[in-house]
């Protein structure tokens, strides 16, 4: 009887252990599945965040050169006023554009998704902190600058418009036709500056133009700071996602010349490169030289290389055109924008720039 009881107990204990082990295995599998789901969720949100960052980055990269062109042309106008230059269409055109401003709206839908999911979805503490800083602080500084601009004290357009209204009128003796793509040709009259002598003597206007350049310069500084933060965060996200490539910018920071960097890029095997030599990355390098380092000739070499490596990509020619115009090469800048538009007829930046440049002809 005792032997039977002992055997039964051993059997029962064995059965219980098997059940417990089964439960533990099931829990482990369940935990593993949950972990995989969370990992997949994190990867998806990181890719969404990266996409929004790159969109905002692209907008900043295209906006900064426009601000710089207007600063340069407004400097020319200020010098012309001081030198009491004779009136010309160039003076009108520069004055008419002095109040043009550009607003950057950061892309934040991915961050809103992350907040609804919980910030702890991002397991890497450094990346989570950097994401929070950019989307809640740095992007807010861009928007805060724009909100301040609603006040006429900070708003470039509003501060200059009263003077444009005062001094610009139509010369009805100078008629011209303006062809439109989706509507009939328009009959227009040439705008000119009236009371030009008074225009040259107006010290309040001169001060306002100076302040507009100061404000525009501050905007560039803010935008460039955010641009650098975006660049660093994108690199962090790429590493977290397992991107094996090294950033080309790291070669630039190592002290190599732009010609040496171009040689490194050209030496890469496109199928198995040691560095990220994508169209986007090379474009970023070009803007790094142009906007951060202010080395326009080096930037031009990088942008030109990108058009050669990715000759079917409209954005490479768009960026090349940005740099050419900034350096004063209007003829080749127009050619680059036309090529970009040929590759992508919906490229709004090229359409806008070419439309503005037509006014100068």
Secondary structure, DSSP 8 states (H G I E B T S, - for coil): -HHHHHHHHHHHHHHHHHHHHHHHHHHHHHHHHHHHHHHHHHHHHHHHHHHHHHHHHHHHHHHHHHHHHHHHHHHHHHHHHHTT----HHHHHHHHHTT---------HHHHHHHHH-GGGS--HHHHHHHHIIIIIIHHHHHHHHHHTTSTTT-HHHHHHHHHHHHEEEEEEEEEEE--SSS--EEEEEEEESSHHHHHH-HHHHHHHHHHHHHHHHHHHHHHHHHHHHHHHHHHHHHHTT---B-HHHHHHTT--HHHHHHHHHTS-TTS-SB---HHHHHHHHHIIIIIS--HHHHHHHHHHHHHHTTT-HHHHHHHHHHHHHTT-HHHHHHHHHHHHHH-TT-HHHHHHHHHHHTT-
